[in-house]
Amino acid sequence: MNTLSPAEIEARVARAREINAGVSAEKVVAAVARLFDLDPVPGVEDEFTYPALATTARDRIFGGQVIAQAMFAASRTVETGKQVHSLHAYFLRGGDETKPLHFRIHRDFDGRSFSNRRVVVRQDGKVIFNLTASFQIPAKGLSHQVPMPDLLPPEQCWDFTDFIAADPNISDRHLAHMARRRPFEVRSYRPPASAKATQHYQWFRVAAPIGDDPLLHRGFLAFASDMGLLSSAMLPHGVNFWTPGMVSTSLDHAMWFHDDIRVDDWFVFVMDSPWTGGDRGLCRGSIYRQDGTLIATVVQEGLVRYRPDAAR
């Protein structure tokens, strides 16, 4: 196990904070909001495109991006008043940010209370992702929820930038990439590897104002729902995304929206993994407002392939 001296940690934290401050929060948040500005295909109903980026530092499109974009595309074909309450998605191929995305929506069902949509996302003519989303007119009825666990408040958790800087398993090169400004303020609690724990949590708050559109707030929540969830499957094994010999990627993703959300207020993503095996890990997440209201539930299975001998 690599170790860092207090002086080395202090130097890495200072460097990470410097990198993080290099771009304004408003610029990064605005870039995420622009992801949802999909262009209708001229003369074709229920098809949208998103343009290619000139350059990218990513090996593949971030899963939370295409989840949120597909949800937005589906929402644009549903009558006003119906809100997305669930989505189920499969990641089939890694996407490339330097190539355009094509979204095709299938209107599978429209009822008085519910509507259902399928979204097929293609790149270079190949399907890379598909999503099914269900929409409902808000209604009142029986209501209960599992209470929020006893958690440290965001002010007492690690700032994510400091958290990764103190991790000796993250190289200076990876740190330079990961410390860049994110669209959310993130505060992390992760138990030590020696605890063999299966639960951790992260507090989120969007880093700049995004207005009052409820769908935009749900889009940002869907974007955040893929941030760190798969690491839950690695937690009890003392490894993470950056451990040599680890290969990981999301395979599928399901999300249920239980209540309205404002992502400019703190919310917490409580994550755990009930099972890992066969190079796959199953991960669950409960998302609460700071007042304890359960606002969403997320389940994801991912590839967790660990071959330490191959990294030598």
C-alpha positions in Angstrom: 0.0 0.0 0.0 1.4 3.4 -1.0 1.6 6.0 1.7 1.9 9.8 1.8 3.6 11.9 4.4 1.6 14.8 5.9 3.8 17.2 3.9 3.1 15.4 0.7 -0.6 15.4 1.4 -0.6 19.1 2.1 1.3 19.7 -1.2 -1.1 17.6 -3.2 -4.2 19.2 -1.6 -2.8 22.7 -2.5 -2.1 21.6 -6.0 -5.6 20.0 -6.4 -7.3 23.2 -5.0 -5.3 25.3 -7.5 -6.4 23.1 -10.4 -10.0 23.2 -9.1 -10.0 27.0 -8.9 -8.7 27.3 -12.5 -12.2 27.2 -14.0 -15.3 29.1 -12.7 -18.2 27.1 -11.3 -20.6 29.0 -13.5 -18.8 27.9 -16.6 -18.8 24.2 -15.7 -22.5 24.2 -14.6 -23.5 26.0 -17.8 -21.7 23.4 -19.8 -23.8 20.6 -18.2 -27.0 22.6 -18.7 -26.1 22.9 -22.4 -26.0 19.1 -22.7 -29.8 19.2 -22.5 -30.2 21.5 -25.5 -30.9 18.8 -28.0 -31.6 19.7 -31.7 -34.7 18.3 -33.4 -33.9 16.5 -36.6 -35.5 18.6 -39.4 -38.6 17.1 -40.9 -38.5 14.0 -38.6 -40.7 13.5 -35.6 -39.3 12.4 -32.2 -35.6 12.4 -33.3 -32.9 14.7 -31.8 -29.2 15.2 -32.1 -26.4 16.5 -29.9 -23.4 17.9 -31.6 -19.8 16.6 -31.4 -17.3 18.4 -29.2 -14.1 19.6 -30.8 -11.9 17.9 -28.2 -12.2 15.8 -25.1 -10.1 14.5 -22.2 -12.4 11.6 -21.6 -12.0 8.0 -23.0 -15.7 7.7 -23.2 -18.9 9.7 -22.6 -19.8 10.0 -18.9 -22.8 7.7 -18.2 -24.7 10.3 -16.2 -24.6 12.6 -19.3 -26.3 10.2 -21.7 -28.8 9.1 -19.0 -29.9 12.7 -18.4 -29.9 13.6 -22.1 -32.1 10.6 -23.0 -34.4 11.5 -20.1 -34.7 15.0 -21.5 -35.3 13.7 -25.0 -38.1 11.5 -23.8 -39.6 14.4 -21.8 -40.0 16.5 -24.9 -42.5 14.1 -26.3 -44.7 13.8 -23.3 -47.7 16.0 -22.5 -47.3 18.9 -20.1 -48.1 17.9 -16.5 -46.6 14.4 -16.6 -43.3 14.1 -14.7 -40.6 11.4 -15.1 -40.9 9.0 -12.2 -38.6 6.1 -13.3 -36.0 5.2 -15.9 -34.2 2.0 -16.8 -31.1 2.0 -19.0 -28.4 -0.1 -20.6 -24.9 1.0 -21.6 -24.1 -1.0 -24.7 -21.0 0.6 -26.2 -18.7 3.4 -25.0 -19.6 6.7 -26.6 -17.2 9.3 -28.0 -17.7 12.9 -27.2 -16.0 14.0 -30.4 -18.9 12.4 -32.5 -22.5 13.5 -32.6 -25.2 11.6 -30.7 -28.6 10.7 -32.3 -31.7 10.2 -30.1 -34.7 8.3 -31.4 -37.8 8.3 -29.2 -40.5 5.6 -29.4 -43.9 6.5 -27.9 -44.9 3.2 -26.5 -47.8 4.2 -24.3 -49.9 7.2 -23.4 -52.6 6.9 -20.8 -54.6 9.3 -18.6 -52.1 9.0 -15.7 -49.0 7.4 -17.2 -46.9 7.6 -20.4 -43.9 5.4 -21.4 -41.1 6.2 -23.8 -38.1 4.3 -25.2 -35.0 6.2 -26.3 -32.4 4.6 -28.5 -29.1 6.5 -28.7 -26.8 5.9 -31.7 -23.4 7.0 -32.7 -21.8 6.2 -36.1 -25.0 4.3 -36.8 -24.5 1.9 -33.9 -26.7 1.7 -30.8 -24.6 2.7 -27.8 -27.3 3.2 -25.1 -31.0 2.7 -24.6 -33.4 3.9 -22.0 -37.0 3.4 -21.0 -38.7 6.1 -19.0 -42.1 6.4 -17.4 -44.0 9.6 -16.7 -46.9 10.2 -14.4 -49.3 13.0 -13.5 -48.6 13.8 -9.8 -51.0 12.2 -7.5 -51.6 11.9 -3.7 -52.1 8.6 -1.9 -50.5 6.2 0.6 -47.1 7.5 1.6 -44.1 6.2 3.6 -40.3 6.1 3.3 -37.3 4.5 5.0 -35.7 7.2 7.3 -32.4 8.7 6.4 -29.5 7.1 8.3 -27.5 8.9 10.9 -25.0 10.8 8.7 -22.4 13.5 9.2 -23.5 16.8 7.7 -21.7 18.0 4.6 -19.6 20.5 6.6 -18.0 17.6 8.5 -17.2 15.5 5.4 -14.2 15.6 3.1 -14.2 18.1 0.3 -13.9 15.8 -2.7 -10.9 17.7 -4.0 -9.0 17.2 -0.7 -10.3 13.6 -0.5 -8.7 12.5 -3.8 -5.5 14.5 -3.1 -5.0 12.6 0.1 -5.4 9.2 -1.6 -2.0 7.7 -2.2 -3.4 5.4 -4.9 -4.2 8.3 -7.1 -1.2 9.2 -9.2 -0.2 12.9 -9.8 -1.4 12.5 -13.4 -4.8 11.2 -12.4 -5.1 13.9 -9.7 -4.5 16.6 -12.3 -7.5 15.3 -14.2 -9.8 14.5 -11.3 -9.2 17.8 -9.4 -10.7 19.8 -12.2 -13.8 21.8 -11.4 -17.0 19.7 -11.3 -20.6 20.9 -11.7 -21.3 20.0 -8.1 -19.8 20.7 -4.8 -19.1 17.3 -3.4 -18.4 16.2 0.2 -17.5 12.6 0.8 -17.5 10.1 3.6 -15.8 6.8 2.9 -14.8 4.4 5.7 -11.2 3.0 5.6 -10.5 -0.1 3.6 -9.7 -1.9 6.8 -13.3 -1.6 7.9 -14.5 -3.9 5.1 -17.6 -1.6 5.0 -20.2 -1.8 2.3 -21.7 1.7 2.7 -20.5 5.2 2.0 -22.1 8.5 1.1 -21.5 11.8 -0.7 -23.2 15.2 -0.3 -23.9 17.1 -3.5 -24.9 20.7 -4.3 -24.8 22.3 -7.7 -21.9 24.7 -7.9 -23.8 27.6 -9.5 -27.4 28.6 -10.0 -29.5 26.9 -12.7 -32.9 28.6 -12.3 -36.2 27.0 -11.3 -37.1 24.6 -14.0 -38.0 21.3 -12.2 -37.0 19.2 -15.2 -33.6 20.8 -15.3 -33.1 20.0 -11.6 -34.1 16.4 -12.3 -31.7 16.3 -15.2 -28.8 17.4 -12.9 -29.9 14.8 -10.4 -29.9 12.1 -13.1 -26.4 13.3 -14.1 -25.2 13.0 -10.5 -26.7 9.6 -10.0 -23.8 7.9 -11.9 -21.1 9.7 -9.9 -19.3 7.2 -7.7 -22.0 4.6 -7.4 -20.1 1.8 -8.9 -17.2 2.3 -6.4 -19.6 0.8 -3.8 -18.9 -2.6 -5.2 -15.1 -2.1 -4.6 -15.3 -0.6 -1.1 -15.3 -3.9 0.9 -12.4 -5.2 -1.1 -10.1 -2.3 -0.4 -9.8 -1.3 -4.1 -11.0 1.6 -6.2 -11.2 2.9 -9.8 -7.5 3.8 -9.8 -6.2 0.5 -8.3 -3.8 -1.1 -10.9 -5.5 -4.1 -12.5 -9.0 -2.7 -12.0 -11.3 -2.3 -15.1 -14.8 -1.0 -14.5 -17.7 0.4 -16.3 -21.5 0.8 -15.9 -23.6 -2.0 -17.5 -27.1 -0.8 -16.5 -28.8 1.9 -14.5 -32.3 2.3 -13.0 -33.6 5.3 -11.1 -36.9 6.2 -9.4 -37.9 9.8 -8.6 -40.0 10.0 -5.5 -40.2 13.7 -4.9 -39.2 17.1 -6.3 -35.6 18.2 -5.9 -33.7 21.4 -5.9 -30.1 20.5 -6.6 -28.9 23.9 -5.5 -29.6 22.7 -1.9 -27.5 20.0 -0.3 -28.7 16.4 -1.0 -27.0 13.2 0.0 -26.4 10.0 -2.0 -26.1 7.0 0.4 -24.6 4.1 -1.4 -23.9 0.5 -0.7 -23.3 -2.8 -2.5 -25.2 -6.0 -1.5 -23.3 -8.3 -3.8 -20.2 -8.5 -6.0 -19.2 -11.6 -8.1 -18.5 -12.9 -11.6 -16.7 -9.6 -12.5 -19.9 -7.7 -11.8 -21.0 -5.6 -8.9 -24.5 -4.6 -7.8 -24.9 -1.1 -6.2 -27.7 0.7 -4.6 -28.2 4.3 -3.7 -30.8 6.3 -1.7 -30.9 10.1 -2.3 -32.2 12.3 0.5 -32.8 16.0 0.9 -31.0 17.4 3.9 -34.3 17.5 5.8 -34.4 13.6 5.5 -36.9 13.4 2.6 -36.2 10.4 0.3 -36.2 11.9 -3.2 -34.8 9.1 -5.4 -33.6 5.5 -5.4 -30.9 4.3 -7.8 -29.7 0.8 -8.6 -26.8 0.0 -10.9 -24.8 -3.1 -12.0 -21.4 -2.6 -13.4 -18.3 -4.5 -14.6 -15.8 -4.8 -11.8 -13.0 -6.8 -13.3 -9.9 -6.9 -11.0 -6.8 -8.6 -12.3 -3.9 -7.5 -10.1 -1.4 -9.8 -11.7 -2.1 -8.3 -15.1 -1.0 -4.8 -13.8 2.5 -6.0 -12.9 
